[in-house]
């Protein structure tokens, strides 16, 4: 089920034209807040402040600086980051998350097979248009969600996926963030000299704890607009819808559609709040990178409350959301008041977890 099913929005197929210059900004001047020695890369999976992507540096303004890699697509430079790898030794060497479930994406249409030049440069068959037509549009609906109008800020070309399969079979999460059509909407700055990119993070929850993740892509154009990320329909080809097992490339995420709103409301949560308040939807992720069923490829469960507004309290644990669904307190969203069965909605978001919040 796609959100576009409920919207009268026309989406135009984009033909990539690599003609614009990359918008390069001065590196952000935010104060760096590295994880403490007791939590960075330690065995304490649930420690506050735990930095999972150890090559990253977080900042006090809700951004993260990541190593920037340069590749080639159609003879032109592309810039990308790596946040996860299916092989633990590769992940450790790069300072990124291990996600063994990404191996299930190999040899599927959901992963982009790349080649590697002798100098180590990755060659991408497909890239992203960061200046699509129509341009980025996002207008809240009468209740916030669904939006009245939505067009994503970037569109992946045919065959583009943030998941790349290397010649040796390793699958990496390597979303592209810039090329000569422009840069990703959430890029704050790019420092080519130091080979870094500073990127806006998103707040969420996992296992009752606050965390921060970086959102890069979605398989649905409306969701891509809400998340301010790249529309990458190839992600829909990843195994397997509504399967959170170790045989799948996906993991489960709950996104509320009709929670409480108000920027200072402690029970604020949901896609409706994201659209009306301009803040994170505070999605609830099932796993973290220390757990074997973690994947950055989230199978979104659009979640609709069935109780009065005052009873729609902030949720921080996916197991609790499932329990609410078992009791009929929440249902799946399908655009009707009665909703549908609570399950994966057919929407993928690529959101690697960066860190647990420090408090």
C-alpha positions in Angstrom: 0.0 0.0 0.0 1.4 3.4 -1.0 0.5 6.7 0.4 0.1 7.9 -3.2 -3.0 5.8 -3.3 -4.8 8.4 -1.2 -3.5 11.5 -3.0 -4.4 13.1 -6.3 -0.8 14.0 -7.1 0.7 13.6 -10.5 4.3 12.3 -10.4 6.4 12.9 -13.5 9.0 10.4 -14.7 12.4 12.1 -14.6 15.2 11.7 -17.2 18.5 12.4 -15.6 20.6 15.2 -17.0 23.9 15.8 -15.3 24.4 19.4 -16.1 24.3 21.4 -12.8 27.3 22.0 -10.5 27.5 20.4 -7.1 26.5 22.9 -4.4 29.5 22.8 -2.0 29.2 24.7 1.3 31.7 25.5 4.0 31.8 22.7 6.6 29.3 23.3 9.4 30.7 25.1 12.4 28.8 23.1 15.0 30.6 21.9 18.1 31.5 18.2 17.7 30.2 15.8 20.4 32.1 12.5 20.0 30.8 9.5 21.9 32.6 8.8 25.1 35.3 6.1 25.3 33.0 4.0 27.4 30.2 3.9 24.8 31.7 4.2 21.4 31.9 0.8 19.8 31.5 -1.0 23.2 29.5 -4.1 24.0 27.0 -1.9 25.8 24.3 -2.0 23.1 21.8 0.0 25.1 24.1 2.6 26.7 22.9 6.2 26.5 25.1 8.1 23.9 26.2 4.8 22.3 27.6 5.8 18.8 27.0 2.9 16.4 28.6 4.4 13.3 32.0 4.9 14.9 33.3 6.8 11.8 30.7 9.5 12.5 30.9 12.6 14.6 27.7 14.0 16.0 27.0 17.6 16.7 24.9 19.5 19.2 22.6 20.9 16.5 21.1 17.6 15.4 23.6 16.9 12.6 26.2 14.3 12.0 29.5 14.4 10.0 30.3 11.3 7.9 33.2 10.3 5.7 32.5 11.2 2.1 33.4 8.9 -0.8 33.8 9.8 -4.4 32.6 7.5 -7.2 31.7 7.6 -10.8 28.4 7.3 -12.7 28.0 7.8 -16.4 31.5 9.3 -16.5 30.6 11.9 -13.9 31.7 12.2 -10.3 29.2 11.2 -7.6 29.5 11.5 -3.8 28.2 9.0 -1.4 28.4 7.8 2.2 28.6 4.3 3.6 26.6 3.5 6.8 26.2 -0.3 6.9 27.8 -3.4 5.5 26.6 -7.0 5.3 30.1 -8.2 6.2 31.3 -7.6 9.8 35.0 -7.3 9.0 34.2 -4.7 6.3 32.0 -2.8 8.6 34.6 -2.8 11.4 37.3 -1.6 9.0 35.1 1.3 7.8 33.6 2.2 11.2 30.0 1.5 10.1 27.1 -0.7 11.2 27.1 -4.4 10.6 23.8 -5.6 9.1 24.0 -9.2 8.1 20.4 -9.0 6.8 21.7 -6.9 3.9 23.3 -10.0 2.4 19.7 -11.0 1.6 19.6 -8.1 -0.9 22.4 -9.6 -3.0 21.4 -10.6 -6.6 18.0 -8.9 -6.3 16.6 -5.9 -8.2 16.7 -4.0 -4.9 20.5 -3.7 -4.9 22.6 -1.9 -7.5 25.5 -4.0 -8.8 28.6 -1.9 -9.0 32.2 -2.4 -10.4 35.4 -1.2 -8.9 38.2 0.5 -10.8 41.9 -0.5 -10.1 42.3 2.6 -8.0 39.4 1.5 -5.8 36.8 4.0 -7.2 33.3 2.5 -7.3 31.5 2.8 -10.6 27.7 3.2 -10.2 25.5 2.3 -13.2 22.7 4.6 -11.9 22.7 7.9 -10.0 20.2 10.5 -8.6 18.7 13.6 -10.0 18.9 16.1 -7.1 17.0 18.8 -9.1 14.0 17.0 -10.5 11.0 18.4 -12.3 8.5 19.0 -10.6 10.6 20.3 -7.8 10.3 19.6 -4.1 6.7 20.2 -2.8 5.2 19.4 0.6 1.9 20.8 1.8 0.1 19.5 4.9 -3.4 18.1 4.5 -6.4 19.2 6.7 -5.2 17.0 9.5 -1.6 17.0 8.6 -1.3 13.5 7.1 -1.8 12.6 4.4 -0.3 15.7 2.8 -2.3 17.7 0.3 0.6 17.8 -2.1 4.0 16.1 -2.2 6.8 15.8 -4.6 10.2 14.4 -3.5 13.3 16.6 -3.5 15.4 14.0 -5.4 14.6 11.1 -7.7 16.8 8.0 -8.3 17.3 7.1 -11.9 16.3 3.6 -13.3 18.3 1.0 -11.4 19.4 3.3 -8.6 19.4 1.9 -5.1 21.4 3.0 -2.0 22.2 -0.6 -1.5 25.2 -1.6 -3.7 26.5 -5.1 -4.3 30.3 -5.2 -4.7 32.0 -7.7 -7.0 32.9 -9.9 -4.0 29.2 -10.1 -3.0 29.3 -7.7 0.0 26.3 -5.4 0.2 26.8 -1.9 1.5 24.3 0.8 2.3 25.9 3.6 0.2 23.4 6.3 -0.5 24.4 9.0 -2.9 24.3 12.6 -1.5 25.7 14.8 -4.3 26.6 14.9 -8.0 26.6 17.5 -10.7 22.8 17.9 -10.5 23.0 19.1 -6.9 23.0 17.6 -3.4 20.6 15.9 -1.1 18.1 18.0 0.7 19.4 17.1 4.2 23.0 17.9 3.4 24.2 20.8 5.5 27.7 21.1 4.0 30.3 19.2 2.0 34.0 19.5 2.7 35.8 18.0 -0.3 39.3 18.8 1.1 38.6 16.7 4.3 36.3 14.3 2.5 33.3 14.7 4.8 29.7 15.6 4.6 27.5 17.0 7.4 23.9 15.8 7.3 20.7 16.4 9.2 19.6 13.6 11.6 16.1 12.5 12.6 15.0 11.7 16.2 13.2 8.4 16.9 12.9 5.6 19.4 14.0 2.0 19.8 13.5 -0.3 22.8 12.2 2.5 24.9 15.3 4.7 24.2 15.7 7.9 22.2 18.0 7.6 19.2 19.1 9.4 16.1 19.2 8.1 12.6 20.0 9.5 9.1 17.2 9.2 6.5 18.4 8.9 2.9 15.8 7.2 0.7 12.3 5.9 0.4 10.5 3.6 -2.0 7.4 5.8 -1.9 7.4 9.4 -3.5 5.1 10.9 -0.8 7.2 9.4 2.0 10.3 10.7 0.3 8.8 14.2 0.3 7.9 13.9 4.0 11.3 12.6 4.9 13.0 15.2 2.5 15.0 12.3 0.9 15.5 10.5 -2.5 12.7 8.6 -4.1 14.2 5.2 -4.8 11.5 2.8 -6.1 14.0 0.0 -6.6 13.9 -0.6 -2.8 10.5 -2.2 -3.2 12.2 -5.1 -4.8 14.0 -6.0 -1.6 13.0 -9.2 0.2 10.5 -9.4 1.8 7.4 -7.4 2.5 6.2 -7.8 6.1 9.1 -10.2 7.0 11.3 -9.1 9.8 13.2 -12.4 10.1 16.9 -13.0 9.4 15.9 -14.3 5.9 14.7 -10.8 5.0 16.6 -7.6 4.1 14.0 -5.5 6.0 13.2 -4.6 9.6 10.1 -3.2 11.2 9.3 0.4 11.9 6.0 2.0 13.3 5.0 5.4 11.9 1.9 6.9 13.6 -0.4 8.8 11.3 -2.8 10.5 13.8 -0.9 11.1 17.1 -0.9 14.2 19.2 0.6 17.4 17.8 2.2 20.6 19.2 5.9 21.3 19.3 6.0 21.4 23.1 3.6 18.6 23.7 5.4 15.6 25.5 3.0 13.2 23.7 3.6 14.6 20.3 4.2 11.9 17.7 3.3 11.0 14.1 3.5 11.9 10.5 0.7 14.4 11.1 2.9 16.2 13.6 5.9 16.1 11.2 3.7 17.9 8.7 2.0 20.3 11.0 4.8 21.0 13.5 7.8 20.7 11.2 9.5 18.2 13.5 10.6 14.6 13.5 7.7 12.1 13.3 9.4 10.2 16.2 9.1 6.8 14.5 9.5 3.6 16.5 12.2 1.2 15.2 12.3 -2.4 16.3 16.0 -3.2 16.4 19.4 -1.5 16.9 22.7 -2.3 15.2 23.9 -4.6 18.1 21.0 -7.0 17.3 21.1 -9.6 14.6 17.8 -8.6 13.1 18.8 -4.9 12.5 18.7 -3.5 9.0 18.7 0.1 7.9 16.0 -0.9 5.4 12.8 -0.3 7.4 9.4 -1.8 6.5 7.1 1.0 7.6 4.0 0.1 9.4 1.6 3.1 9.1 -0.1 3.1 12.5 -3.5 4.6 13.2 -4.9 5.3 16.7 -8.4 4.1 17.4 -8.9 5.9 20.7 -9.6 9.5 21.7 -6.9 12.0 21.2 -6.0 12.3 24.9 -5.2 8.6 25.0 -2.8 8.7 22.1 0.4 8.8 24.2 4.0 8.8 23.1 5.2 5.3 22.1 8.9 4.3 22.3 9.0 0.5 21.9 7.9 -1.5 18.9 6.8 -4.4 21.1 4.4 -2.1 22.9 3.0 -0.9 19.6 2.4 -4.5 18.5 0.6 -5.1 21.8 -1.6 -2.1 21.2 -2.4 -3.5 17.8 -3.2 -6.9 19.3 -5.8 -5.2 21.5 -7.3 -3.1 18.7 -6.1 0.2 20.2 -4.1 0.9 17.0 -4.7 -0.5 13.5 -3.0 -0.2 10.1 -3.6 3.0 8.1 -5.5 2.7 4.8 -7.2 6.1 4.6 -10.4 5.0 6.3 -11.6 5.6 9.9 -11.7 1.9 10.7 -8.2 1.2 9.3 -6.9 -2.2 8.4 -4.7 -4.9 9.8 -1.5 -3.7 11.5 1.2 -4.8 9.1 3.9 -3.5 6.8 2.4 -0.9 4.5 4.6 -1.5 1.4 6.8 1.5 2.1 10.5 1.3 2.7 12.7 4.0 4.3 16.5 3.8 4.3 17.4 5.1 7.8 20.6 3.8 9.3 20.8 4.3 13.1 23.7 6.6 14.1 23.5 6.6 17.9 21.4 6.4 21.0 20.7 9.9 22.5 22.9 10.8 25.4 19.9 11.2 27.7 
